[in-house]
Amino acid sequence: MSTLELKDQIIRNIESLNEDDFQKVYHQLLEVLKLGNIYKLTVEENEAIDQALKVSEEEGTYSHDEVMKEAKDKFPNLKFK
């Protein structure tokens, strides 16, 4: 698929969103469009990740290193502490 076709597809997808769904993705879309900017987790997002890691380690399901590696692999543009 050409770049122009991909852009048209994105535009069609955006145009098909209802107002509520568009509001939900608007700010995320702006962040993605700011090329070169690395998304930084909010305090709340960092706290949620830390809490999930603690629960995971306590239950013995995943180690901190395993979770961090998977998160970094899945979300390479995020900056983790």
N, CA, C and O atoms as a Maestro MAE file, in Angstrom:
{
 s_m_m2io_version
 :::
 2.0.0
}

f_m_ct {
 s_m_title
 :::
 protein
 m_atom[324] {
  # First column is atom index #
  i_m_mmod_type
  r_m_x_coord
  r_m_y_coord
  r_m_z_coord
  i_m_residue_number
  s_m_chain_name
  s_m_pdb_residue_name
  s_m_pdb_atom_name
  i_m_atomic_number
  :::
  1 25 0.857 -1.176 0.000 1 A "MET " " N  " 7
  2 3 0.000 0.000 0.000 1 A "MET " " CA " 6
  3 2 0.903 1.239 0.000 1 A "MET " " C  " 6
  4 15 1.891 1.293 0.733 1 A "MET " " O  " 8
  5 25 0.564 2.210 -0.809 2 A "SER " " N  " 7
  6 3 1.377 3.417 -0.898 2 A "SER " " CA " 6
  7 2 1.122 4.323 0.307 2 A "SER " " C  " 6
  8 15 0.145 4.154 1.037 2 A "SER " " O  " 8
  9 25 2.016 5.276 0.493 3 A "THR " " N  " 7
  10 3 1.868 6.236 1.584 3 A "THR " " CA " 6
  11 2 0.559 7.005 1.444 3 A "THR " " C  " 6
  12 15 -0.139 7.222 2.434 3 A "THR " " O  " 8
  13 25 0.225 7.411 0.244 4 A "LEU " " N  " 7
  14 3 -1.020 8.142 0.018 4 A "LEU " " CA " 6
  15 2 -2.230 7.296 0.384 4 A "LEU " " C  " 6
  16 15 -3.176 7.797 0.991 4 A "LEU " " O  " 8
  17 25 -2.209 6.021 0.021 5 A "GLU " " N  " 7
  18 3 -3.316 5.122 0.375 5 A "GLU " " CA " 6
  19 2 -3.418 4.952 1.889 5 A "GLU " " C  " 6
  20 15 -4.516 4.922 2.445 5 A "GLU " " O  " 8
  21 25 -2.283 4.843 2.542 6 A "LEU " " N  " 7
  22 3 -2.289 4.707 4.002 6 A "LEU " " CA " 6
  23 2 -2.850 5.954 4.673 6 A "LEU " " C  " 6
  24 15 -3.637 5.858 5.614 6 A "LEU " " O  " 8
  25 25 -2.446 7.121 4.189 7 A "LYS " " N  " 7
  26 3 -2.969 8.374 4.737 7 A "LYS " " CA " 6
  27 2 -4.477 8.460 4.533 7 A "LYS " " C  " 6
  28 15 -5.215 8.851 5.438 7 A "LYS " " O  " 8
  29 25 -4.927 8.089 3.330 8 A "ASP " " N  " 7
  30 3 -6.372 8.112 3.060 8 A "ASP " " CA " 6
  31 2 -7.119 7.160 3.979 8 A "ASP " " C  " 6
  32 15 -8.213 7.476 4.449 8 A "ASP " " O  " 8
  33 25 -6.537 6.005 4.235 9 A "GLN " " N  " 7
  34 3 -7.162 5.031 5.125 9 A "GLN " " CA " 6
  35 2 -7.272 5.591 6.545 9 A "GLN " " C  " 6
  36 15 -8.304 5.430 7.197 9 A "GLN " " O  " 8
  37 25 -6.230 6.237 7.016 10 A "ILE " " N  " 7
  38 3 -6.257 6.847 8.349 10 A "ILE " " CA " 6
  39 2 -7.336 7.918 8.411 10 A "ILE " " C  " 6
  40 15 -8.097 7.978 9.377 10 A "ILE " " O  " 8
  41 25 -7.405 8.757 7.396 11 A "ILE " " N  " 7
  42 3 -8.406 9.821 7.362 11 A "ILE " " CA " 6
  43 2 -9.812 9.233 7.371 11 A "ILE " " C  " 6
  44 15 -10.685 9.724 8.087 11 A "ILE " " O  " 8
  45 25 -10.036 8.188 6.585 12 A "ARG " " N  " 7
  46 3 -11.368 7.547 6.569 12 A "ARG " " CA " 6
  47 2 -11.715 6.986 7.950 12 A "ARG " " C  " 6
  48 15 -12.852 7.103 8.408 12 A "ARG " " O  " 8
  49 25 -10.734 6.380 8.602 13 A "ASN " " N  " 7
  50 3 -10.983 5.832 9.931 13 A "ASN " " CA " 6
  51 2 -11.314 6.936 10.931 13 A "ASN " " C  " 6
  52 15 -12.206 6.773 11.763 13 A "ASN " " O  " 8
  53 25 -10.612 8.040 10.856 14 A "ILE " " N  " 7
  54 3 -10.887 9.165 11.754 14 A "ILE " " CA " 6
  55 2 -12.270 9.725 11.488 14 A "ILE " " C  " 6
  56 15 -13.025 10.001 12.420 14 A "ILE " " O  " 8
  57 25 -12.605 9.894 10.209 15 A "GLU " " N  " 7
  58 3 -13.909 10.445 9.854 15 A "GLU " " CA " 6
  59 2 -15.060 9.544 10.281 15 A "GLU " " C  " 6
  60 15 -16.173 10.026 10.493 15 A "GLU " " O  " 8
  61 25 -14.809 8.249 10.409 16 A "SER " " N  " 7
  62 3 -15.879 7.329 10.791 16 A "SER " " CA " 6
  63 2 -16.136 7.296 12.298 16 A "SER " " C  " 6
  64 15 -17.123 6.709 12.742 16 A "SER " " O  " 8
  65 25 -15.253 7.922 13.091 17 A "LEU " " N  " 7
  66 3 -15.427 7.923 14.543 17 A "LEU " " CA " 6
  67 2 -16.582 8.824 14.953 17 A "LEU " " C  " 6
  68 15 -16.777 9.899 14.387 17 A "LEU " " O  " 8
  69 25 -17.352 8.369 15.950 18 A "ASN " " N  " 7
  70 3 -18.352 9.272 16.501 18 A "ASN " " CA " 6
  71 2 -17.638 10.269 17.409 18 A "ASN " " C  " 6
  72 15 -16.449 10.117 17.689 18 A "ASN " " O  " 8
  73 25 -18.354 11.276 17.864 19 A "GLU " " N  " 7
  74 3 -17.717 12.361 18.612 19 A "GLU " " CA " 6
  75 2 -17.049 11.873 19.891 19 A "GLU " " C  " 6
  76 15 -15.942 12.307 20.213 19 A "GLU " " O  " 8
  77 25 -17.700 10.985 20.618 20 A "ASP " " N  " 7
  78 3 -17.124 10.483 21.871 20 A "ASP " " CA " 6
  79 2 -15.831 9.712 21.628 20 A "ASP " " C  " 6
  80 15 -14.841 9.909 22.333 20 A "ASP " " O  " 8
  81 25 -15.844 8.832 20.625 21 A "ASP " " N  " 7
  82 3 -14.634 8.065 20.319 21 A "ASP " " CA " 6
  83 2 -13.516 8.967 19.832 21 A "ASP " " C  " 6
  84 15 -12.352 8.755 20.171 21 A "ASP " " O  " 8
  85 25 -13.863 9.980 19.035 22 A "PHE " " N  " 7
  86 3 -12.844 10.913 18.554 22 A "PHE " " CA " 6
  87 2 -12.201 11.655 19.718 22 A "PHE " " C  " 6
  88 15 -10.982 11.827 19.753 22 A "PHE " " O  " 8
  89 25 -13.020 12.094 20.668 23 A "GLN " " N  " 7
  90 3 -12.489 12.797 21.837 23 A "GLN " " CA " 6
  91 2 -11.521 11.905 22.608 23 A "GLN " " C  " 6
  92 15 -10.521 12.385 23.142 23 A "GLN " " O  " 8
  93 25 -11.816 10.613 22.664 24 A "LYS " " N  " 7
  94 3 -10.963 9.678 23.400 24 A "LYS " " CA " 6
  95 2 -9.577 9.534 22.759 24 A "LYS " " C  " 6
  96 15 -8.580 9.385 23.467 24 A "LYS " " O  " 8
  97 25 -9.512 9.579 21.435 25 A "VAL " " N  " 7
  98 3 -8.238 9.335 20.767 25 A "VAL " " CA " 6
  99 2 -7.531 10.603 20.296 25 A "VAL " " C  " 6
  100 15 -6.391 10.535 19.838 25 A "VAL " " O  " 8
  101 25 -8.176 11.736 20.399 26 A "TYR " " N  " 7
  102 3 -7.624 12.985 19.879 26 A "TYR " " CA " 6
  103 2 -6.232 13.292 20.434 26 A "TYR " " C  " 6
  104 15 -5.293 13.522 19.671 26 A "TYR " " O  " 8
  105 25 -6.104 13.294 21.748 27 A "HIS " " N  " 7
  106 3 -4.818 13.648 22.356 27 A "HIS " " CA " 6
  107 2 -3.753 12.590 22.069 27 A "HIS " " C  " 6
  108 15 -2.583 12.922 21.881 27 A "HIS " " O  " 8
  109 25 -4.151 11.337 22.036 28 A "GLN " " N  " 7
  110 3 -3.203 10.287 21.696 28 A "GLN " " CA " 6
  111 2 -2.710 10.466 20.266 28 A "GLN " " C  " 6
  112 15 -1.526 10.289 19.979 28 A "GLN " " O  " 8
  113 25 -3.618 10.814 19.385 29 A "LEU " " N  " 7
  114 3 -3.251 11.040 17.995 29 A "LEU " " CA " 6
  115 2 -2.259 12.194 17.867 29 A "LEU " " C  " 6
  116 15 -1.293 12.104 17.108 29 A "LEU " " O  " 8
  117 25 -2.495 13.263 18.599 30 A "LEU " " N  " 7
  118 3 -1.558 14.386 18.554 30 A "LEU " " CA " 6
  119 2 -0.172 13.977 19.016 30 A "LEU " " C  " 6
  120 15 0.825 14.399 18.429 30 A "LEU " " O  " 8
  121 25 -0.094 13.166 20.054 31 A "GLU " " N  " 7
  122 3 1.203 12.707 20.546 31 A "GLU " " CA " 6
  123 2 1.926 11.882 19.492 31 A "GLU " " C  " 6
  124 15 3.134 12.029 19.303 31 A "GLU " " O  " 8
  125 25 1.194 11.021 18.811 32 A "VAL " " N  " 7
  126 3 1.796 10.199 17.774 32 A "VAL " " CA " 6
  127 2 2.311 11.066 16.631 32 A "VAL " " C  " 6
  128 15 3.364 10.789 16.056 32 A "VAL " " O  " 8
  129 25 1.567 12.108 16.309 33 A "LEU " " N  " 7
  130 3 1.937 12.966 15.189 33 A "LEU " " CA " 6
  131 2 3.139 13.858 15.486 33 A "LEU " " C  " 6
  132 15 3.765 14.373 14.559 33 A "LEU " " O  " 8
  133 25 3.464 14.044 16.735 34 A "LYS " " N  " 7
  134 3 4.636 14.840 17.106 34 A "LYS " " CA " 6
  135 2 5.871 13.952 16.988 34 A "LYS " " C  " 6
  136 15 6.394 13.443 17.980 34 A "LYS " " O  " 8
  137 25 6.315 13.783 15.764 35 A "LEU " " N  " 7
  138 3 7.452 12.896 15.503 35 A "LEU " " CA " 6
  139 2 8.672 13.351 16.284 35 A "LEU " " C  " 6
  140 15 8.940 14.544 16.422 35 A "LEU " " O  " 8
  141 25 9.387 12.386 16.780 36 A "GLY " " N  " 7
  142 3 10.600 12.699 17.506 36 A "GLY " " CA " 6
  143 2 10.364 12.886 19.003 36 A "GLY " " C  " 6
  144 15 11.312 12.834 19.787 36 A "GLY " " O  " 8
  145 25 9.132 13.100 19.402 37 A "ASN " " N  " 7
  146 3 8.832 13.250 20.823 37 A "ASN " " CA " 6
  147 2 8.573 11.880 21.427 37 A "ASN " " C  " 6
  148 15 7.796 11.090 20.891 37 A "ASN " " O  " 8
  149 25 9.211 11.615 22.513 38 A "ILE " " N  " 7
  150 3 8.990 10.363 23.226 38 A "ILE " " CA " 6
  151 2 7.883 10.595 24.237 38 A "ILE " " C  " 6
  152 15 7.920 11.548 25.015 38 A "ILE " " O  " 8
  153 25 6.893 9.705 24.212 39 A "TYR " " N  " 7
  154 3 5.798 9.809 25.169 39 A "TYR " " CA " 6
  155 2 6.330 9.508 26.564 39 A "TYR " " C  " 6
  156 15 7.003 8.499 26.776 39 A "TYR " " O  " 8
  157 25 6.028 10.378 27.501 40 A "LYS " " N  " 7
  158 3 6.449 10.173 28.886 40 A "LYS " " CA " 6
  159 2 5.231 9.806 29.709 40 A "LYS " " C  " 6
  160 15 4.191 10.461 29.639 40 A "LYS " " O  " 8
  161 25 5.379 8.756 30.483 41 A "LEU " " N  " 7
  162 3 4.284 8.311 31.333 41 A "LEU " " CA " 6
  163 2 3.958 9.358 32.377 41 A "LEU " " C  " 6
  164 15 4.837 10.046 32.895 41 A "LEU " " O  " 8
  165 25 2.656 9.464 32.677 42 A "THR " " N  " 7
  166 3 2.237 10.364 33.744 42 A "THR " " CA " 6
  167 2 2.565 9.721 35.080 42 A "THR " " C  " 6
  168 15 2.914 8.542 35.143 42 A "THR " " O  " 8
  169 25 2.453 10.490 36.136 43 A "VAL " " N  " 7
  170 3 2.684 9.960 37.482 43 A "VAL " " CA " 6
  171 2 1.721 8.798 37.739 43 A "VAL " " C  " 6
  172 15 2.109 7.765 38.285 43 A "VAL " " O  " 8
  173 25 0.468 8.982 37.341 44 A "GLU " " N  " 7
  174 3 -0.547 7.943 37.552 44 A "GLU " " CA " 6
  175 2 -0.210 6.671 36.781 44 A "GLU " " C  " 6
  176 15 -0.376 5.569 37.304 44 A "GLU " " O  " 8
  177 25 0.264 6.814 35.537 45 A "GLU " " N  " 7
  178 3 0.630 5.644 34.738 45 A "GLU " " CA " 6
  179 2 1.814 4.919 35.354 45 A "GLU " " C  " 6
  180 15 1.829 3.689 35.408 45 A "GLU " " O  " 8
  181 25 2.816 5.676 35.824 46 A "ASN " " N  " 7
  182 3 3.965 5.058 36.484 46 A "ASN " " CA " 6
  183 2 3.551 4.336 37.756 46 A "ASN " " C  " 6
  184 15 4.031 3.236 38.030 46 A "ASN " " O  " 8
  185 25 2.663 4.945 38.535 47 A "GLU " " N  " 7
  186 3 2.187 4.318 39.767 47 A "GLU " " CA " 6
  187 2 1.419 3.031 39.468 47 A "GLU " " C  " 6
  188 15 1.572 2.036 40.177 47 A "GLU " " O  " 8
  189 25 0.596 3.048 38.420 48 A "ALA " " N  " 7
  190 3 -0.160 1.855 38.047 48 A "ALA " " CA " 6
  191 2 0.776 0.733 37.620 48 A "ALA " " C  " 6
  192 15 0.562 -0.427 37.970 48 A "ALA " " O  " 8
  193 25 1.805 1.077 36.871 49 A "ILE " " N  " 7
  194 3 2.786 0.063 36.449 49 A "ILE " " CA " 6
  195 2 3.536 -0.481 37.651 49 A "ILE " " C  " 6
  196 15 3.726 -1.691 37.774 49 A "ILE " " O  " 8
  197 25 3.962 0.407 38.536 50 A "ASP " " N  " 7
  198 3 4.675 -0.037 39.741 50 A "ASP " " CA " 6
  199 2 3.804 -0.960 40.590 50 A "ASP " " C  " 6
  200 15 4.276 -1.970 41.113 50 A "ASP " " O  " 8
  201 25 2.523 -0.599 40.720 51 A "GLN " " N  " 7
  202 3 1.603 -1.421 41.510 51 A "GLN " " CA " 6
  203 2 1.421 -2.795 40.843 51 A "GLN " " C  " 6
  204 15 1.434 -3.822 41.521 51 A "GLN " " O  " 8
  205 25 1.256 -2.806 39.536 52 A "ALA " " N  " 7
  206 3 1.097 -4.077 38.821 52 A "ALA " " CA " 6
  207 2 2.349 -4.936 38.948 52 A "ALA " " C  " 6
  208 15 2.259 -6.154 39.105 52 A "ALA " " O  " 8
  209 25 3.517 -4.301 38.879 53 A "LEU " " N  " 7
  210 3 4.767 -5.050 39.031 53 A "LEU " " CA " 6
  211 2 4.879 -5.653 40.428 53 A "LEU " " C  " 6
  212 15 5.318 -6.792 40.585 53 A "LEU " " O  " 8
  213 25 4.482 -4.888 41.435 54 A "LYS " " N  " 7
  214 3 4.552 -5.370 42.813 54 A "LYS " " CA " 6
  215 2 3.639 -6.585 43.000 54 A "LYS " " C  " 6
  216 15 4.046 -7.591 43.581 54 A "LYS " " O  " 8
  217 25 2.413 -6.484 42.506 55 A "VAL " " N  " 7
  218 3 1.472 -7.601 42.615 55 A "VAL " " CA " 6
  219 2 2.013 -8.818 41.874 55 A "VAL " " C  " 6
  220 15 1.942 -9.945 42.364 55 A "VAL " " O  " 8
  221 25 2.553 -8.569 40.687 56 A "SER " " N  " 7
  222 3 3.098 -9.662 39.886 56 A "SER " " CA " 6
  223 2 4.247 -10.358 40.605 56 A "SER " " C  " 6
  224 15 4.318 -11.587 40.626 56 A "SER " " O  " 8
  225 25 5.140 -9.579 41.188 57 A "GLU " " N  " 7
  226 3 6.274 -10.170 41.902 57 A "GLU " " CA " 6
  227 2 5.813 -10.914 43.151 57 A "GLU " " C  " 6
  228 15 6.357 -11.969 43.479 57 A "GLU " " O  " 8
  229 25 4.808 -10.368 43.856 58 A "GLU " " N  " 7
  230 3 4.302 -11.029 45.060 58 A "GLU " " CA " 6
  231 2 3.637 -12.354 44.728 58 A "GLU " " C  " 6
  232 15 3.744 -13.316 45.489 58 A "GLU " " O  " 8
  233 25 2.946 -12.405 43.585 59 A "GLU " " N  " 7
  234 3 2.265 -13.634 43.193 59 A "GLU " " CA " 6
  235 2 3.208 -14.603 42.496 59 A "GLU " " C  " 6
  236 15 2.862 -15.756 42.241 59 A "GLU " " O  " 8
  237 25 4.405 -14.114 42.194 60 A "GLY " " N  " 7
  238 3 5.392 -14.979 41.585 60 A "GLY " " CA " 6
  239 2 5.126 -15.306 40.128 60 A "GLY " " C  " 6
  240 15 5.672 -16.277 39.602 60 A "GLY " " O  " 8
  241 25 4.304 -14.519 39.473 61 A "THR " " N  " 7
  242 3 3.984 -14.841 38.090 61 A "THR " " CA " 6
  243 2 5.032 -14.312 37.114 61 A "THR " " C  " 6
  244 15 5.461 -15.042 36.220 61 A "THR " " O  " 8
  245 25 5.446 -13.070 37.268 62 A "TYR " " N  " 7
  246 3 6.442 -12.467 36.383 62 A "TYR " " CA " 6
  247 2 7.412 -11.647 37.221 62 A "TYR " " C  " 6
  248 15 7.033 -11.018 38.209 62 A "TYR " " O  " 8
  249 25 8.657 -11.669 36.806 63 A "SER " " N  " 7
  250 3 9.637 -10.847 37.506 63 A "SER " " CA " 6
  251 2 9.564 -9.417 36.968 63 A "SER " " C  " 6
  252 15 9.014 -9.169 35.895 63 A "SER " " O  " 8
  253 25 10.117 -8.502 37.722 64 A "HIS " " N  " 7
  254 3 10.174 -7.101 37.297 64 A "HIS " " CA " 6
  255 2 10.887 -6.992 35.953 64 A "HIS " " C  " 6
  256 15 10.424 -6.288 35.055 64 A "HIS " " O  " 8
  257 25 12.002 -7.682 35.818 65 A "ASP " " N  " 7
  258 3 12.778 -7.632 34.579 65 A "ASP " " CA " 6
  259 2 11.989 -8.159 33.386 65 A "ASP " " C  " 6
  260 15 12.073 -7.604 32.291 65 A "ASP " " O  " 8
  261 25 11.217 -9.236 33.597 66 A "GLU " " N  " 7
  262 3 10.416 -9.791 32.502 66 A "GLU " " CA " 6
  263 2 9.344 -8.798 32.045 66 A "GLU " " C  " 6
  264 15 9.137 -8.605 30.846 66 A "GLU " " O  " 8
  265 25 8.671 -8.176 33.002 67 A "VAL " " N  " 7
  266 3 7.626 -7.210 32.681 67 A "VAL " " CA " 6
  267 2 8.217 -5.991 31.985 67 A "VAL " " C  " 6
  268 15 7.665 -5.515 30.993 67 A "VAL " " O  " 8
  269 25 9.338 -5.480 32.498 68 A "MET " " N  " 7
  270 3 9.958 -4.309 31.894 68 A "MET " " CA " 6
  271 2 10.423 -4.606 30.471 68 A "MET " " C  " 6
  272 15 10.254 -3.775 29.578 68 A "MET " " O  " 8
  273 25 11.012 -5.791 30.252 69 A "LYS " " N  " 7
  274 3 11.465 -6.151 28.913 69 A "LYS " " CA " 6
  275 2 10.282 -6.229 27.956 69 A "LYS " " C  " 6
  276 15 10.343 -5.707 26.843 69 A "LYS " " O  " 8
  277 25 9.216 -6.875 28.386 70 A "GLU " " N  " 7
  278 3 8.040 -7.002 27.513 70 A "GLU " " CA " 6
  279 2 7.419 -5.632 27.224 70 A "GLU " " C  " 6
  280 15 7.031 -5.351 26.090 70 A "GLU " " O  " 8
  281 25 7.327 -4.786 28.246 71 A "ALA " " N  " 7
  282 3 6.757 -3.454 28.056 71 A "ALA " " CA " 6
  283 2 7.617 -2.628 27.104 71 A "ALA " " C  " 6
  284 15 7.087 -1.946 26.227 71 A "ALA " " O  " 8
  285 25 8.922 -2.683 27.266 72 A "LYS " " N  " 7
  286 3 9.824 -1.924 26.389 72 A "LYS " " CA " 6
  287 2 9.782 -2.456 24.961 72 A "LYS " " C  " 6
  288 15 9.860 -1.680 24.009 72 A "LYS " " O  " 8
  289 25 9.660 -3.772 24.806 73 A "ASP " " N  " 7
  290 3 9.557 -4.348 23.469 73 A "ASP " " CA " 6
  291 2 8.251 -3.943 22.799 73 A "ASP " " C  " 6
  292 15 8.219 -3.642 21.606 73 A "ASP " " O  " 8
  293 25 7.185 -3.940 23.575 74 A "LYS " " N  " 7
  294 3 5.861 -3.637 23.023 74 A "LYS " " CA " 6
  295 2 5.672 -2.139 22.782 74 A "LYS " " C  " 6
  296 15 5.007 -1.744 21.825 74 A "LYS " " O  " 8
  297 25 6.253 -1.308 23.643 75 A "PHE " " N  " 7
  298 3 6.097 0.143 23.551 75 A "PHE " " CA " 6
  299 2 7.462 0.817 23.521 75 A "PHE " " C  " 6
  300 15 7.855 1.448 24.503 75 A "PHE " " O  " 8
  301 25 8.191 0.698 22.420 76 A "PRO " " N  " 7
  302 3 9.558 1.217 22.375 76 A "PRO " " CA " 6
  303 2 9.654 2.734 22.488 76 A "PRO " " C  " 6
  304 15 10.725 3.249 22.807 76 A "PRO " " O  " 8
  305 25 8.573 3.464 22.239 77 A "ASN " " N  " 7
  306 3 8.620 4.925 22.305 77 A "ASN " " CA " 6
  307 2 8.323 5.470 23.700 77 A "ASN " " C  " 6
  308 15 8.400 6.678 23.920 77 A "ASN " " O  " 8
  309 25 7.990 4.605 24.626 78 A "LEU " " N  " 7
  310 3 7.730 5.063 25.997 78 A "LEU " " CA " 6
  311 2 9.028 5.134 26.779 78 A "LEU " " C  " 6
  312 15 9.941 4.332 26.581 78 A "LEU " " O  " 8
  313 25 9.089 6.104 27.664 79 A "LYS " " N  " 7
  314 3 10.276 6.248 28.511 79 A "LYS " " CA " 6
  315 2 9.916 5.731 29.900 79 A "LYS " " C  " 6
  316 15 9.051 6.293 30.571 79 A "LYS " " O  " 8
  317 25 10.575 4.672 30.325 80 A "PHE " " N  " 7
  318 3 10.322 4.070 31.622 80 A "PHE " " CA " 6
  319 2 11.354 4.546 32.630 80 A "PHE " " C  " 6
  320 15 12.486 4.874 32.273 80 A "PHE " " O  " 8
  321 25 10.948 4.580 33.901 81 A "LYS " " N  " 7
  322 3 11.890 4.963 34.953 81 A "LYS " " CA " 6
  323 2 12.868 3.850 35.196 81 A "LYS " " C  " 6
  324 15 13.748 3.976 36.048 81 A "LYS " " O  " 8
  :::
 }
 m_bond[323] {
  # First column is bond index #
  i_m_from
  i_m_to
  i_m_order
  :::
  1 1 2 1
  2 2 3 1
  3 3 4 2
  4 3 5 1
  5 5 6 1
  6 6 7 1
  7 7 8 2
  8 7 9 1
  9 9 10 1
  10 10 11 1
  11 11 12 2
  12 11 13 1
  13 13 14 1
  14 14 15 1
  15 15 16 2
  16 15 17 1
  17 17 18 1
  18 18 19 1
  19 19 20 2
  20 19 21 1
  21 21 22 1
  22 22 23 1
  23 23 24 2
  24 23 25 1
  25 25 26 1
  26 26 27 1
  27 27 28 2
  28 27 29 1
  29 29 30 1
  30 30 31 1
  31 31 32 2
  32 31 33 1
  33 33 34 1
  34 34 35 1
  35 35 36 2
  36 35 37 1
  37 37 38 1
  38 38 39 1
  39 39 40 2
  40 39 41 1
  41 41 42 1
  42 42 43 1
  43 43 44 2
  44 43 45 1
  45 45 46 1
  46 46 47 1
  47 47 48 2
  48 47 49 1
  49 49 50 1
  50 50 51 1
  51 51 52 2
  52 51 53 1
  53 53 54 1
  54 54 55 1
  55 55 56 2
  56 55 57 1
  57 57 58 1
  58 58 59 1
  59 59 60 2
  60 59 61 1
  61 61 62 1
  62 62 63 1
  63 63 64 2
  64 63 65 1
  65 65 66 1
  66 66 67 1
  67 67 68 2
  68 67 69 1
  69 69 70 1
  70 70 71 1
  71 71 72 2
  72 71 73 1
  73 73 74 1
  74 74 75 1
  75 75 76 2
  76 75 77 1
  77 77 78 1
  78 78 79 1
  79 79 80 2
  80 79 81 1
  81 81 82 1
  82 82 83 1
  83 83 84 2
  84 83 85 1
  85 85 86 1
  86 86 87 1
  87 87 88 2
  88 87 89 1
  89 89 90 1
  90 90 91 1
  91 91 92 2
  92 91 93 1
  93 93 94 1
  94 94 95 1
  95 95 96 2
  96 95 97 1
  97 97 98 1
  98 98 99 1
  99 99 100 2
  100 99 101 1
  101 101 102 1
  102 102 103 1
  103 103 104 2
  104 103 105 1
  105 105 106 1
  106 106 107 1
  107 107 108 2
  108 107 109 1
  109 109 110 1
  110 110 111 1
  111 111 112 2
  112 111 113 1
  113 113 114 1
  114 114 115 1
  115 115 116 2
  116 115 117 1
  117 117 118 1
  118 118 119 1
  119 119 120 2
  120 119 121 1
  121 121 122 1
  122 122 123 1
  123 123 124 2
  124 123 125 1
  125 125 126 1
  126 126 127 1
  127 127 128 2
  128 127 129 1
  129 129 130 1
  130 130 131 1
  131 131 132 2
  132 131 133 1
  133 133 134 1
  134 134 135 1
  135 135 136 2
  136 135 137 1
  137 137 138 1
  138 138 139 1
  139 139 140 2
  140 139 141 1
  141 141 142 1
  142 142 143 1
  143 143 144 2
  144 143 145 1
  145 145 146 1
  146 146 147 1
  147 147 148 2
  148 147 149 1
  149 149 150 1
  150 150 151 1
  151 151 152 2
  152 151 153 1
  153 153 154 1
  154 154 155 1
  155 155 156 2
  156 155 157 1
  157 157 158 1
  158 158 159 1
  159 159 160 2
  160 159 161 1
  161 161 162 1
  162 162 163 1
  163 163 164 2
  164 163 165 1
  165 165 166 1
  166 166 167 1
  167 167 168 2
  168 167 169 1
  169 169 170 1
  170 170 171 1
  171 171 172 2
  172 171 173 1
  173 173 174 1
  174 174 175 1
  175 175 176 2
  176 175 177 1
  177 177 178 1
  178 178 179 1
  179 179 180 2
  180 179 181 1
  181 181 182 1
  182 182 183 1
  183 183 184 2
  184 183 185 1
  185 185 186 1
  186 186 187 1
  187 187 188 2
  188 187 189 1
  189 189 190 1
  190 190 191 1
  191 191 192 2
  192 191 193 1
  193 193 194 1
  194 194 195 1
  195 195 196 2
  196 195 197 1
  197 197 198 1
  198 198 199 1
  199 199 200 2
  200 199 201 1
  201 201 202 1
  202 202 203 1
  203 203 204 2
  204 203 205 1
  205 205 206 1
  206 206 207 1
  207 207 208 2
  208 207 209 1
  209 209 210 1
  210 210 211 1
  211 211 212 2
  212 211 213 1
  213 213 214 1
  214 214 215 1
  215 215 216 2
  216 215 217 1
  217 217 218 1
  218 218 219 1
  219 219 220 2
  220 219 221 1
  221 221 222 1
  222 222 223 1
  223 223 224 2
  224 223 225 1
  225 225 226 1
  226 226 227 1
  227 227 228 2
  228 227 229 1
  229 229 230 1
  230 230 231 1
  231 231 232 2
  232 231 233 1
  233 233 234 1
  234 234 235 1
  235 235 236 2
  236 235 237 1
  237 237 238 1
  238 238 239 1
  239 239 240 2
  240 239 241 1
  241 241 242 1
  242 242 243 1
  243 243 244 2
  244 243 245 1
  245 245 246 1
  246 246 247 1
  247 247 248 2
  248 247 249 1
  249 249 250 1
  250 250 251 1
  251 251 252 2
  252 251 253 1
  253 253 254 1
  254 254 255 1
  255 255 256 2
  256 255 257 1
  257 257 258 1
  258 258 259 1
  259 259 260 2
  260 259 261 1
  261 261 262 1
  262 262 263 1
  263 263 264 2
  264 263 265 1
  265 265 266 1
  266 266 267 1
  267 267 268 2
  268 267 269 1
  269 269 270 1
  270 270 271 1
  271 271 272 2
  272 271 273 1
  273 273 274 1
  274 274 275 1
  275 275 276 2
  276 275 277 1
  277 277 278 1
  278 278 279 1
  279 279 280 2
  280 279 281 1
  281 281 282 1
  282 282 283 1
  283 283 284 2
  284 283 285 1
  285 285 286 1
  286 286 287 1
  287 287 288 2
  288 287 289 1
  289 289 290 1
  290 290 291 1
  291 291 292 2
  292 291 293 1
  293 293 294 1
  294 294 295 1
  295 295 296 2
  296 295 297 1
  297 297 298 1
  298 298 299 1
  299 299 300 2
  300 299 301 1
  301 301 302 1
  302 302 303 1
  303 303 304 2
  304 303 305 1
  305 305 306 1
  306 306 307 1
  307 307 308 2
  308 307 309 1
  309 309 310 1
  310 310 311 1
  311 311 312 2
  312 311 313 1
  313 313 314 1
  314 314 315 1
  315 315 316 2
  316 315 317 1
  317 317 318 1
  318 318 319 1
  319 319 320 2
  320 319 321 1
  321 321 322 1
  322 322 323 1
  323 323 324 2
  :::
 }
}
